[in-house]
Amino acid sequence: MIEHASHKVWHQNRVQQTRSLTEGNPYSLIIRFALPIFLSQVFQQLYNAADSVIVGQFLGTDALAAVSSSGTLIYLMVSFFNGTALGAGVVISHCFGARDEDGVSRAIHTDLAFGICSGLVLTVAGVLLTPTFLVWMGTDAEVLPQAIEYFRYYFLGVISVVLYNICTGIMNAVGDSRRPLFYLIFSSLTNVALDLLFIGVFHWGVWSAAVATTLAQTMSCVLCFVHLAKKGSVYSVSLRKIRFHGDMLRRILRYGMPAGIQNSVIGLANVIVQTQINSFAKLAMAAYGSQSKIEGFAFMPITSFSMAITTFISQNLGAQKYDRARKGARFGIISAVVLAELIGVLYYIFAPALIGIFDDNPGVIAYGVQQARTAALFYFLLAFSHSVAAVCRGSGKAFVPMLIMFSVWCVLRVAYIAVVMHLFGEIGYIYWAYPITWAISSVIYLFYFLFSDWIHGFDPKVPKAKKA
């Protein structure tokens, strides 16, 4: 009776500003949770694309290549910390599903402490090591000065980027995916406006695009903190409570470190791919960056349903609703696969026009279309791999996707590129590295999803007879 009463109080006083995914129709809940994330991704990609379009149209191909050359390196440096923070989302969701209010609070404040430390480390590393990294990547000499400019200004404000992602991750973890959408819309519009002001009106250099991004993220980060500091919500934040709680830090690292390593090795593989692309000079670099921006739109259903799947699985396993978790996993995977493939087909058809939005140079369009039409029809494989990885993270099995991504998306992909570039030396073979490795990882994930006991990842010591 006491436990039941405490759950009732939690529901009445705490869930009003969040969305518990443990009650109601699982399919409609996942869609309603994923939709704001999907729209957030739309605005994220729109302002990323607008950033590149403005740079390309006002500052030229060299500037666009400079921004493009920095993208994979930024991902490599930020992805480890963002991936590790995913572990906090899993812990927060699991505590929320189990109605552990104290656990939610301690996980949130530990997560914020981790974000502050991560942001400071990234700032120092990014500013000091920029030239070394870009030279190591073989960045074109004509592009290098602007790439260094862009990269350094971006990392001067990277702590805001990290904290913004952590704050929105906290809200997502407790089922609130709408407010992050509002903050991202604000950030996107602010970023585009600042880009137009700095580059189009003031005629500043490529560095100003990085400044615009960090200023927009900083303003959104402040809005997130103001909301999280409100009293009475399950995720109420107090500045004096932001510190590392040992037990929570261990849990966050247990579930998040594998995701951080996974993101890093994928980022490292992409840096190696970028290095190979850079060897084909600035037209290929500009095309690769433009194509990546457009490809980001294909990733939107993957990202939105992956985040929804992880939160749904974690909350329901926290509430020990195993059958419900299985149903949600199947629905989320199918939804992501279907939507990603529809976008892939459209991209295949309209690739020339879309690439041309960023740069109308015929050489850039030719390279971009070649890459797009190599990979676009295989987006369903990418969606499947990411979705099952999300299931694994939500069930406490974060080591599994780390191992698969490291062995296939990093080691095998890099080995393949090294061999084909030695044998053939043609850029088209680099583009095929992606669908080939997506296919291999998808086969492995399929077997794991169907035949492993992922559903009981948080309670492996419970006898199987009691798990059903």
C-alpha positions in Angstrom: 0.0 0.0 0.0 2.8 2.4 0.8 4.6 1.7 -2.5 1.4 2.1 -4.4 0.6 5.4 -2.7 4.0 6.8 -3.4 3.6 5.9 -7.1 0.3 7.8 -7.1 1.9 10.9 -5.6 4.7 10.7 -8.1 2.2 10.5 -11.0 0.1 13.4 -9.8 2.9 15.8 -8.8 5.8 14.9 -11.0 4.7 13.5 -14.4 2.5 16.5 -15.3 5.5 18.2 -17.0 6.8 14.9 -18.5 5.5 11.9 -20.4 5.7 8.5 -18.9 6.0 5.9 -21.7 5.0 3.0 -19.4 1.2 3.5 -19.7 -1.1 3.7 -22.8 -0.8 2.6 -26.3 2.9 2.0 -27.0 2.7 2.7 -30.7 1.0 6.1 -30.4 3.3 7.0 -27.5 6.4 6.3 -29.5 5.1 8.3 -32.5 4.1 11.2 -30.2 7.5 11.1 -28.5 9.4 10.7 -31.8 7.5 13.4 -33.8 9.0 16.4 -31.9 12.4 14.9 -32.1 11.9 14.4 -35.8 10.9 18.0 -36.2 13.9 19.0 -34.1 16.1 17.1 -36.5 14.4 18.9 -39.5 15.3 22.3 -38.0 18.7 21.1 -37.0 19.4 20.0 -40.6 17.8 23.1 -42.0 20.1 25.4 -40.1 23.1 23.2 -40.8 22.2 23.3 -44.4 21.5 27.1 -44.3 24.9 27.6 -42.7 26.6 25.8 -45.6 24.5 27.5 -48.2 25.2 30.9 -46.9 28.9 30.2 -46.6 29.0 28.6 -50.1 27.0 31.4 -51.8 28.7 34.4 -50.1 32.2 33.2 -49.5 32.8 30.6 -52.3 33.9 27.1 -52.8 37.1 27.4 -50.7 35.1 28.5 -47.6 32.5 25.8 -48.1 35.3 23.2 -48.4 36.8 24.6 -45.1 33.6 24.2 -43.2 33.1 20.8 -44.8 36.6 19.6 -43.8 36.0 20.5 -40.2 32.7 18.6 -39.9 34.0 15.1 -39.4 36.7 16.3 -37.0 34.2 18.2 -34.9 32.1 15.0 -34.7 35.1 13.0 -33.7 36.0 15.3 -30.8 32.5 15.9 -29.5 31.0 12.5 -30.1 32.8 10.7 -27.3 31.4 13.1 -24.7 27.9 13.1 -26.3 27.9 9.4 -26.5 28.9 9.0 -22.9 26.1 11.4 -21.9 23.7 8.9 -23.6 24.4 6.7 -20.6 22.9 9.4 -18.4 19.8 9.3 -20.5 19.5 5.6 -20.0 20.0 5.9 -16.2 17.5 8.8 -15.9 14.9 7.0 -18.0 15.3 3.8 -16.0 15.0 5.6 -12.7 12.0 7.5 -14.0 10.3 4.3 -15.1 11.0 2.8 -11.6 9.6 5.9 -9.9 13.0 6.6 -8.2 12.8 10.4 -7.8 16.1 10.6 -5.8 17.9 8.6 -8.5 16.6 10.9 -11.2 17.8 14.0 -9.4 21.3 12.6 -8.7 21.7 11.3 -12.2 20.7 14.7 -13.7 23.1 16.6 -11.5 26.0 14.2 -12.2 25.2 14.4 -15.9 25.5 18.2 -15.8 28.8 18.0 -13.9 30.1 15.7 -16.6 29.0 18.1 -19.3 30.8 21.0 -17.7 34.0 19.1 -17.4 33.7 17.7 -20.9 33.1 21.1 -22.4 36.2 22.6 -20.8 38.3 19.7 -22.0 37.0 20.0 -25.5 37.6 23.8 -25.5 41.2 23.5 -24.7 41.9 20.5 -27.0 40.0 22.0 -29.9 41.6 25.4 -29.8 45.2 24.1 -29.2 45.2 21.0 -31.5 43.3 22.4 -34.5 46.3 22.8 -37.0 47.7 19.5 -36.0 44.5 17.6 -36.7 43.7 19.4 -39.9 47.2 18.9 -41.3 47.0 15.2 -40.3 43.8 14.9 -42.3 45.5 16.2 -45.4 43.4 19.3 -45.7 44.0 21.2 -49.0 46.6 24.0 -48.5 44.3 26.5 -50.1 41.5 25.6 -47.6 43.6 25.1 -44.5 43.7 28.7 -43.1 39.9 29.1 -43.3 39.4 25.6 -41.8 41.6 26.5 -38.8 39.7 29.7 -38.4 36.3 28.0 -38.4 37.4 25.2 -36.2 39.0 27.3 -33.5 36.1 29.8 -33.2 33.7 26.8 -33.0 35.5 25.2 -30.1 35.8 28.5 -28.2 32.0 28.1 -27.5 31.8 24.3 -27.6 30.9 24.1 -23.9 27.5 25.6 -24.7 27.0 23.0 -27.4 27.7 20.2 -25.0 25.5 21.5 -22.2 22.7 22.3 -24.6 22.7 18.7 -25.8 22.9 17.4 -22.3 19.9 19.6 -21.1 17.7 18.5 -24.0 18.8 14.9 -23.4 17.6 15.2 -19.8 14.2 16.4 -21.0 14.0 13.6 -23.6 14.9 11.0 -21.0 11.8 11.8 -18.9 9.5 11.9 -21.9 9.5 15.6 -22.7 10.5 15.9 -26.3 8.4 19.0 -27.1 10.4 21.7 -25.2 13.7 20.6 -26.9 11.9 21.2 -30.2 10.9 24.7 -29.2 14.5 25.5 -28.1 15.9 24.1 -31.3 13.6 26.1 -33.5 14.7 29.2 -31.6 18.4 28.2 -32.0 18.0 27.4 -35.7 16.3 30.7 -36.6 18.8 32.6 -34.5 21.7 30.9 -36.2 20.5 31.6 -39.7 19.8 35.2 -38.8 23.3 35.7 -37.4 24.8 33.9 -40.5 23.1 36.4 -42.8 24.1 39.3 -40.6 27.7 38.4 -40.1 28.4 37.1 -43.6 25.8 38.7 -45.9 25.7 42.1 -44.3 29.0 42.6 -42.4 31.0 40.5 -45.0 33.0 38.8 -42.3 34.9 35.6 -43.0 34.1 31.9 -42.5 35.0 32.2 -38.8 31.8 34.2 -38.2 29.7 31.2 -39.2 31.2 29.3 -36.3 30.5 32.3 -34.0 26.9 32.4 -35.1 26.5 28.7 -34.3 27.9 28.9 -30.8 26.0 32.1 -30.0 22.7 30.5 -31.0 23.5 27.4 -29.0 24.5 29.5 -26.0 21.1 31.3 -26.0 19.3 28.0 -26.3 21.4 26.6 -23.5 20.4 29.4 -21.2 16.7 28.8 -22.0 17.2 25.1 -21.2 18.7 25.9 -17.8 16.0 28.4 -16.9 13.4 25.7 -17.6 15.3 22.9 -15.8 15.7 25.2 -12.7 11.9 25.4 -12.3 10.7 24.0 -9.0 8.3 21.1 -8.9 9.4 19.2 -12.0 10.9 15.7 -11.8 14.1 17.1 -13.4 14.4 20.3 -11.2 18.0 21.4 -11.3 19.8 23.3 -8.5 23.2 24.8 -9.3 24.6 24.0 -5.9 23.7 20.3 -6.4 25.7 20.0 -9.6 28.5 17.5 -8.7 29.6 14.0 -9.3 27.7 11.3 -7.3 29.9 8.3 -7.3 27.3 5.6 -7.8 25.5 7.5 -10.5 28.8 8.4 -12.3 29.6 4.7 -12.4 26.2 3.8 -13.8 26.4 6.6 -16.4 29.9 5.5 -17.5 28.8 1.8 -17.5 26.0 2.5 -20.0 27.5 5.6 -21.7 31.2 4.8 -22.1 30.5 2.1 -24.7 28.3 4.6 -26.6 31.0 7.2 -26.4 33.7 4.8 -27.6 31.3 3.7 -30.4 30.7 7.3 -31.5 34.5 8.0 -31.4 35.5 5.0 -33.5 32.8 5.9 -36.0 34.1 9.5 -36.0 37.6 8.2 -36.4 36.6 6.1 -39.4 34.8 9.1 -40.9 37.9 11.2 -40.4 40.0 8.6 -42.3 37.3 8.7 -45.0 37.5 12.5 -45.0 41.3 12.3 -45.3 40.9 10.1 -48.4 38.3 12.5 -49.8 40.6 15.4 -49.2 43.2 13.8 -51.4 40.9 14.4 -54.4 41.1 18.2 -53.7 38.6 20.9 -52.9 35.8 20.0 -55.3 35.5 16.6 -53.8 35.7 18.1 -50.3 32.9 20.6 -51.0 30.8 17.8 -52.5 31.4 15.5 -49.5 30.3 18.3 -47.1 27.3 19.2 -49.2 26.2 15.6 -49.5 26.6 15.0 -45.8 24.4 18.0 -45.0 21.6 16.6 -47.3 22.2 13.1 -46.0 21.5 14.4 -42.5 17.8 14.7 -43.6 17.7 11.0 -44.2 19.1 10.4 -40.7 16.2 12.3 -39.2 13.8 9.3 -38.8 16.7 7.2 -37.7 17.7 9.6 -35.0 14.2 10.4 -33.8 13.0 6.8 -33.6 16.3 5.7 -32.1 16.0 8.2 -29.3 12.4 7.3 -28.8 13.2 3.6 -28.7 16.0 4.0 -26.1 13.8 6.1 -23.8 10.8 3.8 -24.3 12.8 0.6 -23.6 14.6 2.0 -20.6 11.5 3.4 -18.9 9.5 0.2 -19.5 12.3 -2.1 -18.3 12.6 0.2 -15.2 8.9 -0.5 -14.7 9.5 -4.3 -15.5 7.1 -4.3 -18.4 9.0 -6.6 -20.7 6.3 -7.5 -23.2 5.6 -3.8 -23.7 9.3 -3.1 -24.3 9.4 -5.8 -27.0 6.4 -4.4 -28.8 7.8 -0.9 -28.7 11.2 -2.1 -30.0 9.6 -3.9 -33.0 7.4 -0.9 -33.9 10.2 1.6 -33.6 12.6 -0.4 -35.8 10.1 -0.9 -38.5 9.1 2.8 -38.5 12.6 4.0 -38.8 13.5 1.6 -41.6 10.5 2.5 -43.7 10.8 6.2 -43.3 14.6 6.2 -44.0 14.1 4.3 -47.2 11.4 6.6 -48.4 13.8 9.5 -47.9 16.5 7.6 -49.6 14.5 7.0 -52.7 13.6 10.7 -52.9 17.2 11.7 -52.5 18.3 9.3 -55.2 15.9 11.0 -57.6 16.5 14.6 -56.7 20.2 14.4 -55.9 21.5 16.8 -58.6 19.1 19.6 -57.7 19.8 19.2 -54.0 23.6 19.2 -54.3 23.3 22.3 -56.6 21.7 24.3 -53.8 25.0 24.3 -51.9 27.3 24.8 -54.9 26.5 25.0 -58.5 30.0 24.1 -59.6 29.5 21.1 -62.1 32.5 19.3 -60.5 31.0 19.6 -57.0 27.6 18.4 -58.3 29.1 15.4 -60.1 31.0 14.2 -57.0 28.0 14.8 -54.7 25.5 12.9 -57.0 27.9 10.0 -57.3 28.1 9.6 -53.6 24.4 10.2 -53.0 23.3 7.6 -55.6 25.8 5.0 -54.2 24.3 5.1 -50.7 20.8 6.5 -50.8 18.9 3.2 -51.6 20.6 1.5 -48.7 19.4 3.9 -46.0 17.1 1.1 -44.6 20.2 -0.8 -43.6 21.6 2.2 -41.7 18.2 2.7 -40.0 18.1 -0.9 -38.9 21.5 -0.9 -37.4 21.0 2.3 -35.5 17.5 1.2 -34.3 18.8 -2.1 -32.9 21.7 -0.3 -31.3 19.1 2.0 -29.6 17.3 -1.1 -28.3 20.6 -2.4 -26.9 21.4 0.9 -25.2 17.9 1.2 -23.7 18.2 -2.3 -22.2 21.6 -1.7 -20.7 23.5 -3.7 -23.4 25.6 -0.7 -24.6 28.7 -2.9 -25.0 27.0 -4.8 -27.9 26.6 -1.9 -30.4 30.1 -0.6 -29.4 31.6 -3.9 -30.4 29.7 -4.2 -33.6 30.3 -0.6 -34.7 34.0 -0.8 -33.8 34.6 -4.0 -35.7 32.5 -3.3 -38.7 32.1 0.5 -39.1 35.6 1.3 -38.1 38.1 -1.6 -38.6 36.4 -3.2 -41.5 35.5 0.1 -43.2 39.0 1.5 -42.9 40.6 -1.8 -44.1 38.3 -1.9 -47.1 39.2 1.7 -48.0 42.9 1.1 -47.6 42.7 -1.9 -50.0 40.5 -0.4 -52.7 42.4 2.8 -52.7 45.7 0.9 -53.1 44.2 -1.3 -55.9 42.1 1.2 -57.8 42.6 4.8 -56.4 39.1 5.9 -57.5 36.8 7.9 -55.3 33.7 5.8 -56.1 35.1 2.9 -54.2 35.3 5.1 -51.0 31.6 5.8 -51.3 30.8 2.1 -51.4 32.4 1.7 -48.0 29.2 2.9 -46.3 26.5 0.6 -47.7 28.8 -2.4 -47.5 29.5 -1.9 -43.8 25.8 -1.0 -43.1 24.8 -4.4 -44.6 27.2 -6.4 -42.6 26.3 -4.7 -39.3 22.6 -5.1 -40.0 23.0 -8.9 -40.4 24.8 -9.1 -37.1 22.2 -6.9 -35.4 19.4 -9.0 -36.8 20.7 -12.2 -35.3 21.3 -10.5 -31.9 17.9 -8.9 -31.8 16.1 -12.2 -32.6 18.1 -14.7 -30.6 19.7 -12.8 -27.6 18.0 -12.1 -24.2 18.5 -8.3 -24.5 15.1 -7.7 -22.8 16.6 -8.5 -19.4 19.8 -6.5 -19.7 19.2 -4.7 -16.4 18.5 -7.8 -14.4 20.8 -10.6 -15.8 20.9 -12.5 -12.4 17.1 -13.0 -12.3 16.3 -16.6 -13.0 14.7 -17.0 -16.5 11.6 -18.5 -15.1 10.9 -15.2 -13.3 11.9 -13.0 -16.2 9.0 -13.7 -18.5 
